[in-house]
Structures are given as structure tokens and as C-alpha cells.
Amino acid sequence: MTEDVKSSPPRSRRLPRAVRERQILDAAVEVFSRHGYHSASMDEISEVAGVSKPMIYSYLGAKEDLFAKCIRREAARMLEAVRQGVRSELPPDMQLWHGLRAFYRFVAEYRDSWTVLHRQALTVGGQFAGEVNLLRSRAIDMVSALVVTAGTKKGLGQVAEFSGPALAVSLVGAAESLADWWLDHSDVSDGVLASWLMNLVWMGFNDLIEGDVWQPR
């Protein structure tokens, strides 16, 4: 009898709701990243989180609700990481470089988050892809503002305002693709990665707002 009591698993401690929800979301992100939305099971999420399935349903809803909450939380965390990385006292190009470094640091530290956002959510589509596209729109707005600011300082505000949003779309797309590549080439530092992208895109941004543009001959 004594041995049976000793070998019994301990019951989960009673924790504040916010702590428990974070625990469940952390587990869900891990499982969704590993298996994808359709193949991930609530049983495995329950096991990884160390809570019962009824508790998951009670706190965060069914699988669809849980996946949506994972996307929203990880999107907010990533955007906040980039915002914190942008140093507003610096020139626009350095702001962008620091922002890119913050983005790549986030991808490196939270690989599961990036996988859920950039691969799983977009693959499932529907409202989940819509959440990711909303995140992308906010990132595009941040980059566009930097391009317009740089152009305005050089007296080319109208040119920058016209081209800024489209250039920002190009940069965000390039940054995402490079992040995917980086997952398999993690020996490259975030600073070097950000510098590569700056050399690819910012020099082109600068030429455009200066009026030095390439045209087909």
C-alpha cells in the first residue's frame, strides 16, 4: 500500500488562471508546431501541459479556438519583440537593422512559434491565415513608416510615400523567406543575417528615394 502511494503521480497544484493558460498555450504551440493543426491531438496537448482535457476546454475552448489563441499570442509576442528592437533615436536604416535583428532573434529563440505562424497557420488557411496576414500588415506598416521617414529627411517625401508600402511588402516577404532559410543554417548570426538583407534591400530603397532608379532599356 505504501509503495502504491509513493508511486502515484502528484496532482497538479492549483495555479492562477493566467499561469495555467500560459502553460496550456506553451504546450499547444509545441504540439501544433510538431504535427500541424489537423494531426495535433488534444490528448497530446493535455499530456505536454500536464493538465486534463476538460481544463483545456474550460479555459481556452476546443481545438480550433486553442489554435487561434496560439496564433494571436505568438503574433503579438513577435511584433512586440520587433518593436522593442527598433531604436527610435537612431537613423531609419539603423532602426530597420535593429528591428530585423530582433525579428531573427525571436525566430531563433521561439522556433515553434515561427513554425506555427509561418507554416502551419498559412497551410490551414481561413481565419488562421487571416490572423497571420494581419500580423504581416502591421509589420509592413512599420517598415513603410521608416522608408517614408528616410525619404522625407532627404526632401523626397512624395516619392517615398508613393513607393514605401510596396517596398515594405517586398522587405517583409524577403525577411520571412530568409528566416525559413536560417532555420537550417543557424551558424549565421542574427546581425550578419540582418546585414545581408539590408545590403539587398535598403541600398535599393535608398537609390529609389534618391531618384536613382533602374529602368529597362
PyRosetta script that sets phi, psi and omega in degrees:
from pyrosetta import init, pose_from_sequence

init()
pose = pose_from_sequence("MTEDVKSSPPRSRRLPRAVRERQILDAAVEVFSRHGYHSASMDEISEVAGVSKPMIYSYLGAKEDLFAKCIRREAARMLEAVRQGVRSELPPDMQLWHGLRAFYRFVAEYRDSWTVLHRQALTVGGQFAGEVNLLRSRAIDMVSALVVTAGTKKGLGQVAEFSGPALAVSLVGAAESLADWWLDHSDVSDGVLASWLMNLVWMGFNDLIEGDVWQPR")
pose.set_psi(1, -42.7)
pose.set_omega(1, 179.7)
pose.set_phi(2, -63.0)
pose.set_psi(2, -42.6)
pose.set_omega(2, 179.2)
pose.set_phi(3, -62.0)
pose.set_psi(3, -40.0)
pose.set_omega(3, 179.4)
pose.set_phi(4, -61.5)
pose.set_psi(4, -41.1)
pose.set_omega(4, -179.0)
pose.set_phi(5, -66.2)
pose.set_psi(5, -41.7)
pose.set_omega(5, -178.3)
pose.set_phi(6, -66.5)
pose.set_psi(6, -33.8)
pose.set_omega(6, -176.2)
pose.set_phi(7, -85.0)
pose.set_psi(7, -7.3)
pose.set_omega(7, -179.2)
pose.set_phi(8, -70.5)
pose.set_psi(8, 136.2)
pose.set_omega(8, -180.0)
pose.set_phi(9, -66.3)
pose.set_psi(9, 143.1)
pose.set_omega(9, -179.8)
pose.set_phi(10, -69.4)
pose.set_psi(10, 146.7)
pose.set_omega(10, 176.7)
pose.set_phi(11, -73.6)
pose.set_psi(11, 151.7)
pose.set_omega(11, 178.7)
pose.set_phi(12, -65.7)
pose.set_psi(12, 135.3)
pose.set_omega(12, 176.9)
pose.set_phi(13, -69.4)
pose.set_psi(13, 150.6)
pose.set_omega(13, 176.8)
pose.set_phi(14, -75.4)
pose.set_psi(14, 116.7)
pose.set_omega(14, -176.7)
pose.set_phi(15, -116.2)
pose.set_psi(15, 157.5)
pose.set_omega(15, 174.3)
pose.set_phi(16, -56.7)
pose.set_psi(16, 148.3)
pose.set_omega(16, -176.2)
pose.set_phi(17, -56.8)
pose.set_psi(17, -42.6)
pose.set_omega(17, -177.9)
pose.set_phi(18, -62.0)
pose.set_psi(18, -38.8)
pose.set_omega(18, 179.2)
pose.set_phi(19, -67.3)
pose.set_psi(19, -42.5)
pose.set_omega(19, -179.4)
pose.set_phi(20, -65.7)
pose.set_psi(20, -40.4)
pose.set_omega(20, 178.7)
pose.set_phi(21, -63.6)
pose.set_psi(21, -41.4)
pose.set_omega(21, 177.7)
pose.set_phi(22, -62.4)
pose.set_psi(22, -39.8)
pose.set_omega(22, 177.8)
pose.set_phi(23, -61.2)
pose.set_psi(23, -43.5)
pose.set_omega(23, 179.9)
pose.set_phi(24, -67.9)
pose.set_psi(24, -43.2)
pose.set_omega(24, -179.6)
pose.set_phi(25, -64.3)
pose.set_psi(25, -40.4)
pose.set_omega(25, 177.4)
pose.set_phi(26, -58.8)
pose.set_psi(26, -44.7)
pose.set_omega(26, 179.8)
pose.set_phi(27, -66.1)
pose.set_psi(27, -41.7)
pose.set_omega(27, -178.3)
pose.set_phi(28, -64.3)
pose.set_psi(28, -42.2)
pose.set_omega(28, 178.0)
pose.set_phi(29, -60.1)
pose.set_psi(29, -42.6)
pose.set_omega(29, 178.6)
pose.set_phi(30, -61.2)
pose.set_psi(30, -45.1)
pose.set_omega(30, -176.6)
pose.set_phi(31, -73.1)
pose.set_psi(31, -43.0)
pose.set_omega(31, 178.5)
pose.set_phi(32, -63.3)
pose.set_psi(32, -37.3)
pose.set_omega(32, 178.6)
pose.set_phi(33, -64.1)
pose.set_psi(33, -39.3)
pose.set_omega(33, -175.7)
pose.set_phi(34, -74.3)
pose.set_psi(34, -39.9)
pose.set_omega(34, -170.8)
pose.set_phi(35, -114.8)
pose.set_psi(35, -15.4)
pose.set_omega(35, -171.9)
pose.set_phi(36, 86.4)
pose.set_psi(36, 165.4)
pose.set_omega(36, -175.0)
pose.set_phi(37, -62.9)
pose.set_psi(37, -49.9)
pose.set_omega(37, -172.6)
pose.set_phi(38, -68.3)
pose.set_psi(38, -37.7)
pose.set_omega(38, -175.8)
pose.set_phi(39, -87.3)
pose.set_psi(39, -17.4)
pose.set_omega(39, 179.3)
pose.set_phi(40, -67.8)
pose.set_psi(40, 140.1)
pose.set_omega(40, -179.3)
pose.set_phi(41, -112.9)
pose.set_psi(41, 146.2)
pose.set_omega(41, 176.2)
pose.set_phi(42, -65.9)
pose.set_psi(42, -28.7)
pose.set_omega(42, 177.1)
pose.set_phi(43, -61.3)
pose.set_psi(43, -45.0)
pose.set_omega(43, -178.7)
pose.set_phi(44, -69.0)
pose.set_psi(44, -39.7)
pose.set_omega(44, 177.8)
pose.set_phi(45, -60.7)
pose.set_psi(45, -41.7)
pose.set_omega(45, 177.8)
pose.set_phi(46, -61.2)
pose.set_psi(46, -42.7)
pose.set_omega(46, -178.8)
pose.set_phi(47, -66.8)
pose.set_psi(47, -45.7)
pose.set_omega(47, -178.9)
pose.set_phi(48, -65.1)
pose.set_psi(48, -39.2)
pose.set_omega(48, -179.1)
pose.set_phi(49, -75.0)
pose.set_psi(49, -22.2)
pose.set_omega(49, -177.9)
pose.set_phi(50, 74.6)
pose.set_psi(50, 29.5)
pose.set_omega(50, 178.3)
pose.set_phi(51, -132.1)
pose.set_psi(51, 167.8)
pose.set_omega(51, -179.7)
pose.set_phi(52, -80.3)
pose.set_psi(52, 155.9)
pose.set_omega(52, 175.9)
pose.set_phi(53, -61.3)
pose.set_psi(53, -42.0)
pose.set_omega(53, 177.1)
pose.set_phi(54, -55.8)
pose.set_psi(54, -34.8)
pose.set_omega(54, 178.3)
pose.set_phi(55, -66.7)
pose.set_psi(55, -39.5)
pose.set_omega(55, 178.1)
pose.set_phi(56, -61.8)
pose.set_psi(56, -47.4)
pose.set_omega(56, 179.6)
pose.set_phi(57, -61.5)
pose.set_psi(57, -39.6)
pose.set_omega(57, -178.0)
pose.set_phi(58, -67.9)
pose.set_psi(58, -40.5)
pose.set_omega(58, -175.2)
pose.set_phi(59, -84.8)
pose.set_psi(59, -42.5)
pose.set_omega(59, -169.4)
pose.set_phi(60, -127.5)
pose.set_psi(60, -1.3)
pose.set_omega(60, 175.4)
pose.set_phi(61, 91.5)
pose.set_psi(61, -168.7)
pose.set_omega(61, -178.4)
pose.set_phi(62, -74.6)
pose.set_psi(62, -179.4)
pose.set_omega(62, -174.6)
pose.set_phi(63, -56.9)
pose.set_psi(63, -44.1)
pose.set_omega(63, -179.9)
pose.set_phi(64, -61.3)
pose.set_psi(64, -44.8)
pose.set_omega(64, 178.6)
pose.set_phi(65, -63.8)
pose.set_psi(65, -41.3)
pose.set_omega(65, -178.5)
pose.set_phi(66, -63.4)
pose.set_psi(66, -43.5)
pose.set_omega(66, 179.7)
pose.set_phi(67, -63.3)
pose.set_psi(67, -42.6)
pose.set_omega(67, 179.4)
pose.set_phi(68, -62.7)
pose.set_psi(68, -40.3)
pose.set_omega(68, 179.5)
pose.set_phi(69, -67.8)
pose.set_psi(69, -35.7)
pose.set_omega(69, 175.6)
pose.set_phi(70, -61.3)
pose.set_psi(70, -45.9)
pose.set_omega(70, -178.9)
pose.set_phi(71, -62.2)
pose.set_psi(71, -45.8)
pose.set_omega(71, -178.5)
pose.set_phi(72, -63.0)
pose.set_psi(72, -42.8)
pose.set_omega(72, -178.6)
pose.set_phi(73, -66.4)
pose.set_psi(73, -45.6)
pose.set_omega(73, -177.7)
pose.set_phi(74, -68.5)
pose.set_psi(74, -35.6)
pose.set_omega(74, 177.4)
pose.set_phi(75, -64.0)
pose.set_psi(75, -44.0)
pose.set_omega(75, 179.5)
pose.set_phi(76, -64.4)
pose.set_psi(76, -40.8)
pose.set_omega(76, -179.8)
pose.set_phi(77, -64.9)
pose.set_psi(77, -42.1)
pose.set_omega(77, -178.5)
pose.set_phi(78, -67.0)
pose.set_psi(78, -44.4)
pose.set_omega(78, -179.7)
pose.set_phi(79, -63.7)
pose.set_psi(79, -40.4)
pose.set_omega(79, 178.8)
pose.set_phi(80, -65.5)
pose.set_psi(80, -37.1)
pose.set_omega(80, 177.8)
pose.set_phi(81, -62.2)
pose.set_psi(81, -41.7)
pose.set_omega(81, 179.1)
pose.set_phi(82, -67.6)
pose.set_psi(82, -44.1)
pose.set_omega(82, 179.1)
pose.set_phi(83, -59.7)
pose.set_psi(83, -40.8)
pose.set_omega(83, 178.8)
pose.set_phi(84, -66.5)
pose.set_psi(84, -30.2)
pose.set_omega(84, -178.6)
pose.set_phi(85, -76.2)
pose.set_psi(85, -28.6)
pose.set_omega(85, -179.5)
pose.set_phi(86, -72.9)
pose.set_psi(86, 121.5)
pose.set_omega(86, -178.9)
pose.set_phi(87, -100.9)
pose.set_psi(87, 105.5)
pose.set_omega(87, -170.2)
pose.set_phi(88, -65.3)
pose.set_psi(88, -18.3)
pose.set_omega(88, -178.5)
pose.set_phi(89, -79.5)
pose.set_psi(89, -9.1)
pose.set_omega(89, -177.1)
pose.set_phi(90, -94.4)
pose.set_psi(90, 164.7)
pose.set_omega(90, 175.1)
pose.set_phi(91, -60.7)
pose.set_psi(91, 158.1)
pose.set_omega(91, -176.1)
pose.set_phi(92, -54.5)
pose.set_psi(92, -40.2)
pose.set_omega(92, -178.4)
pose.set_phi(93, -65.2)
pose.set_psi(93, -39.2)
pose.set_omega(93, 178.6)
pose.set_phi(94, -71.7)
pose.set_psi(94, -33.1)
pose.set_omega(94, 174.5)
pose.set_phi(95, -59.8)
pose.set_psi(95, -45.4)
pose.set_omega(95, -179.0)
pose.set_phi(96, -65.3)
pose.set_psi(96, -42.2)
pose.set_omega(96, 179.8)
pose.set_phi(97, -61.3)
pose.set_psi(97, -44.3)
pose.set_omega(97, 178.1)
pose.set_phi(98, -65.9)
pose.set_psi(98, -37.3)
pose.set_omega(98, 177.8)
pose.set_phi(99, -63.8)
pose.set_psi(99, -41.2)
pose.set_omega(99, 177.6)
pose.set_phi(100, -65.0)
pose.set_psi(100, -41.2)
pose.set_omega(100, 177.3)
pose.set_phi(101, -60.6)
pose.set_psi(101, -42.1)
pose.set_omega(101, 179.0)
pose.set_phi(102, -63.3)
pose.set_psi(102, -39.6)
pose.set_omega(102, 178.5)
pose.set_phi(103, -62.3)
pose.set_psi(103, -47.7)
pose.set_omega(103, -177.9)
pose.set_phi(104, -70.1)
pose.set_psi(104, -31.2)
pose.set_omega(104, 174.1)
pose.set_phi(105, -64.3)
pose.set_psi(105, -39.4)
pose.set_omega(105, 177.7)
pose.set_phi(106, -62.9)
pose.set_psi(106, -45.8)
pose.set_omega(106, -179.9)
pose.set_phi(107, -59.9)
pose.set_psi(107, -41.0)
pose.set_omega(107, -179.2)
pose.set_phi(108, -67.8)
pose.set_psi(108, -40.7)
pose.set_omega(108, -176.0)
pose.set_phi(109, -78.7)
pose.set_psi(109, -32.8)
pose.set_omega(109, -176.2)
pose.set_phi(110, -123.5)
pose.set_psi(110, 65.5)
pose.set_omega(110, -178.1)
pose.set_phi(111, -60.7)
pose.set_psi(111, -39.2)
pose.set_omega(111, 179.4)
pose.set_phi(112, -62.7)
pose.set_psi(112, -40.0)
pose.set_omega(112, 179.2)
pose.set_phi(113, -61.2)
pose.set_psi(113, -46.5)
pose.set_omega(113, -179.4)
pose.set_phi(114, -63.5)
pose.set_psi(114, -39.7)
pose.set_omega(114, 179.3)
pose.set_phi(115, -63.2)
pose.set_psi(115, -43.9)
pose.set_omega(115, 179.0)
pose.set_phi(116, -63.7)
pose.set_psi(116, -43.1)
pose.set_omega(116, -176.6)
pose.set_phi(117, -72.1)
pose.set_psi(117, -49.7)
pose.set_omega(117, -168.8)
pose.set_phi(118, -90.0)
pose.set_psi(118, -24.0)
pose.set_omega(118, -177.4)
pose.set_phi(119, -111.1)
pose.set_psi(119, -58.2)
pose.set_omega(119, -173.5)
pose.set_phi(120, -66.7)
pose.set_psi(120, -49.4)
pose.set_omega(120, -176.2)
pose.set_phi(121, -63.2)
pose.set_psi(121, -42.1)
pose.set_omega(121, -179.5)
pose.set_phi(122, -69.0)
pose.set_psi(122, -32.0)
pose.set_omega(122, 178.3)
pose.set_phi(123, -67.7)
pose.set_psi(123, -41.9)
pose.set_omega(123, 179.6)
pose.set_phi(124, -68.3)
pose.set_psi(124, -38.6)
pose.set_omega(124, 177.5)
pose.set_phi(125, 79.1)
pose.set_psi(125, -157.6)
pose.set_omega(125, 178.1)
pose.set_phi(126, 60.3)
pose.set_psi(126, -141.1)
pose.set_omega(126, -177.6)
pose.set_phi(127, -63.0)
pose.set_psi(127, -28.7)
pose.set_omega(127, -178.8)
pose.set_phi(128, -68.3)
pose.set_psi(128, -44.2)
pose.set_omega(128, 176.0)
pose.set_phi(129, -64.5)
pose.set_psi(129, -34.0)
pose.set_omega(129, 177.6)
pose.set_phi(130, -61.2)
pose.set_psi(130, -38.1)
pose.set_omega(130, 177.5)
pose.set_phi(131, -63.5)
pose.set_psi(131, -42.0)
pose.set_omega(131, -179.6)
pose.set_phi(132, -69.1)
pose.set_psi(132, -38.7)
pose.set_omega(132, 178.1)
pose.set_phi(133, -64.9)
pose.set_psi(133, -31.8)
pose.set_omega(133, 175.5)
pose.set_phi(134, -65.9)
pose.set_psi(134, -42.3)
pose.set_omega(134, 175.7)
pose.set_phi(135, -59.8)
pose.set_psi(135, -45.1)
pose.set_omega(135, -179.3)
pose.set_phi(136, -62.0)
pose.set_psi(136, -38.9)
pose.set_omega(136, 179.1)
pose.set_phi(137, -62.1)
pose.set_psi(137, -39.5)
pose.set_omega(137, 179.0)
pose.set_phi(138, -67.5)
pose.set_psi(138, -39.1)
pose.set_omega(138, 177.3)
pose.set_phi(139, -65.0)
pose.set_psi(139, -40.6)
pose.set_omega(139, 178.4)
pose.set_phi(140, -62.2)
pose.set_psi(140, -41.5)
pose.set_omega(140, 178.5)
pose.set_phi(141, -61.0)
pose.set_psi(141, -39.6)
pose.set_omega(141, 179.4)
pose.set_phi(142, -63.6)
pose.set_psi(142, -45.8)
pose.set_omega(142, -179.0)
pose.set_phi(143, -68.1)
pose.set_psi(143, -41.7)
pose.set_omega(143, 179.7)
pose.set_phi(144, -58.9)
pose.set_psi(144, -40.1)
pose.set_omega(144, 179.5)
pose.set_phi(145, -62.4)
pose.set_psi(145, -37.9)
pose.set_omega(145, 178.7)
pose.set_phi(146, -67.2)
pose.set_psi(146, -40.5)
pose.set_omega(146, 178.8)
pose.set_phi(147, -63.9)
pose.set_psi(147, -44.3)
pose.set_omega(147, 179.9)
pose.set_phi(148, -63.9)
pose.set_psi(148, -41.5)
pose.set_omega(148, 178.9)
pose.set_phi(149, -61.5)
pose.set_psi(149, -44.4)
pose.set_omega(149, 179.3)
pose.set_phi(150, -62.6)
pose.set_psi(150, -43.0)
pose.set_omega(150, 179.5)
pose.set_phi(151, -66.5)
pose.set_psi(151, -39.6)
pose.set_omega(151, -179.6)
pose.set_phi(152, -63.5)
pose.set_psi(152, -40.6)
pose.set_omega(152, 179.8)
pose.set_phi(153, -63.5)
pose.set_psi(153, -24.6)
pose.set_omega(153, 179.7)
pose.set_phi(154, -99.2)
pose.set_psi(154, 11.0)
pose.set_omega(154, 178.2)
pose.set_phi(155, 76.4)
pose.set_psi(155, 20.5)
pose.set_omega(155, -177.9)
pose.set_phi(156, -124.5)
pose.set_psi(156, 42.5)
pose.set_omega(156, -175.7)
pose.set_phi(157, -58.6)
pose.set_psi(157, -42.4)
pose.set_omega(157, -177.3)
pose.set_phi(158, -65.5)
pose.set_psi(158, -40.9)
pose.set_omega(158, 178.5)
pose.set_phi(159, -63.2)
pose.set_psi(159, -44.5)
pose.set_omega(159, -178.3)
pose.set_phi(160, -67.3)
pose.set_psi(160, -39.0)
pose.set_omega(160, 179.1)
pose.set_phi(161, -64.7)
pose.set_psi(161, -35.3)
pose.set_omega(161, -179.8)
pose.set_phi(162, -71.7)
pose.set_psi(162, -43.0)
pose.set_omega(162, -173.5)
pose.set_phi(163, -93.7)
pose.set_psi(163, -19.5)
pose.set_omega(163, -173.5)
pose.set_phi(164, -52.6)
pose.set_psi(164, -52.4)
pose.set_omega(164, -178.1)
pose.set_phi(165, -59.6)
pose.set_psi(165, -42.0)
pose.set_omega(165, -179.4)
pose.set_phi(166, -68.2)
pose.set_psi(166, -39.6)
pose.set_omega(166, 177.9)
pose.set_phi(167, -65.8)
pose.set_psi(167, -36.8)
pose.set_omega(167, 179.0)
pose.set_phi(168, -64.5)
pose.set_psi(168, -39.0)
pose.set_omega(168, 176.4)
pose.set_phi(169, -59.5)
pose.set_psi(169, -43.0)
pose.set_omega(169, -179.7)
pose.set_phi(170, -63.3)
pose.set_psi(170, -42.6)
pose.set_omega(170, -177.7)
pose.set_phi(171, -67.5)
pose.set_psi(171, -44.6)
pose.set_omega(171, -179.4)
pose.set_phi(172, -61.7)
pose.set_psi(172, -42.3)
pose.set_omega(172, 177.6)
pose.set_phi(173, -62.7)
pose.set_psi(173, -41.3)
pose.set_omega(173, 178.6)
pose.set_phi(174, -66.0)
pose.set_psi(174, -40.0)
pose.set_omega(174, 179.8)
pose.set_phi(175, -63.4)
pose.set_psi(175, -40.1)
pose.set_omega(175, 178.6)
pose.set_phi(176, -65.9)
pose.set_psi(176, -44.2)
pose.set_omega(176, -179.8)
pose.set_phi(177, -63.9)
pose.set_psi(177, -40.5)
pose.set_omega(177, 179.6)
pose.set_phi(178, -67.1)
pose.set_psi(178, -32.9)
pose.set_omega(178, 176.6)
pose.set_phi(179, -63.9)
pose.set_psi(179, -41.2)
pose.set_omega(179, 176.7)
pose.set_phi(180, -62.1)
pose.set_psi(180, -43.2)
pose.set_omega(180, 178.2)
pose.set_phi(181, -62.4)
pose.set_psi(181, -39.1)
pose.set_omega(181, -175.2)
pose.set_phi(182, -65.2)
pose.set_psi(182, -29.3)
pose.set_omega(182, 179.8)
pose.set_phi(183, -58.1)
pose.set_psi(183, -27.3)
pose.set_omega(183, 178.7)
pose.set_phi(184, -102.2)
pose.set_psi(184, 2.8)
pose.set_omega(184, -179.6)
pose.set_phi(185, -138.5)
pose.set_psi(185, 55.1)
pose.set_omega(185, -171.2)
pose.set_phi(186, -73.1)
pose.set_psi(186, -1.7)
pose.set_omega(186, 177.4)
pose.set_phi(187, -73.8)
pose.set_psi(187, -13.7)
pose.set_omega(187, 177.0)
pose.set_phi(188, -83.1)
pose.set_psi(188, 132.4)
pose.set_omega(188, -178.7)
pose.set_phi(189, -75.4)
pose.set_psi(189, 158.5)
pose.set_omega(189, 179.7)
pose.set_phi(190, -63.9)
pose.set_psi(190, -33.4)
pose.set_omega(190, 179.1)
pose.set_phi(191, -66.5)
pose.set_psi(191, -42.5)
pose.set_omega(191, 178.2)
pose.set_phi(192, -65.9)
pose.set_psi(192, -42.6)
pose.set_omega(192, 179.9)
pose.set_phi(193, -60.2)
pose.set_psi(193, -45.6)
pose.set_omega(193, 179.0)
pose.set_phi(194, -63.7)
pose.set_psi(194, -37.6)
pose.set_omega(194, 179.3)
pose.set_phi(195, -66.4)
pose.set_psi(195, -40.5)
pose.set_omega(195, 176.4)
pose.set_phi(196, -57.6)
pose.set_psi(196, -46.2)
pose.set_omega(196, -178.0)
pose.set_phi(197, -67.8)
pose.set_psi(197, -38.0)
pose.set_omega(197, 177.4)
pose.set_phi(198, -61.3)
pose.set_psi(198, -41.4)
pose.set_omega(198, 179.0)
pose.set_phi(199, -66.2)
pose.set_psi(199, -30.9)
pose.set_omega(199, 179.6)
pose.set_phi(200, -74.7)
pose.set_psi(200, -43.3)
pose.set_omega(200, -170.0)
pose.set_phi(201, -109.0)
pose.set_psi(201, -41.2)
pose.set_omega(201, -173.3)
pose.set_phi(202, -67.9)
pose.set_psi(202, -37.4)
pose.set_omega(202, 177.7)
pose.set_phi(203, -60.4)
pose.set_psi(203, -37.5)
pose.set_omega(203, 175.9)
pose.set_phi(204, -67.8)
pose.set_psi(204, -40.1)
pose.set_omega(204, 175.8)
pose.set_phi(205, -57.5)
pose.set_psi(205, -46.2)
pose.set_omega(205, -176.0)
pose.set_phi(206, -62.9)
pose.set_psi(206, -43.5)
pose.set_omega(206, 178.4)
pose.set_phi(207, -61.5)
pose.set_psi(207, -40.0)
pose.set_omega(207, -176.8)
pose.set_phi(208, -66.1)
pose.set_psi(208, -45.3)
pose.set_omega(208, -178.8)
pose.set_phi(209, -73.5)
pose.set_psi(209, -16.8)
pose.set_omega(209, 173.2)
pose.set_phi(210, -83.2)
pose.set_psi(210, -9.4)
pose.set_omega(210, -179.2)
pose.set_phi(211, 90.2)
pose.set_psi(211, 3.5)
pose.set_omega(211, -179.5)
pose.set_phi(212, -93.7)
pose.set_psi(212, 89.8)
pose.set_omega(212, -173.2)
pose.set_phi(213, -115.3)
pose.set_psi(213, 148.3)
pose.set_omega(213, 174.3)
pose.set_phi(214, -80.1)
pose.set_psi(214, 139.5)
pose.set_omega(214, 177.2)
pose.set_phi(215, -135.4)
pose.set_psi(215, 147.6)
pose.set_omega(215, 177.3)
pose.set_phi(216, -65.3)
pose.set_psi(216, 139.4)
pose.set_omega(216, -177.9)
pose.set_phi(217, -92.1)
pose.dump_pdb("model.pdb")
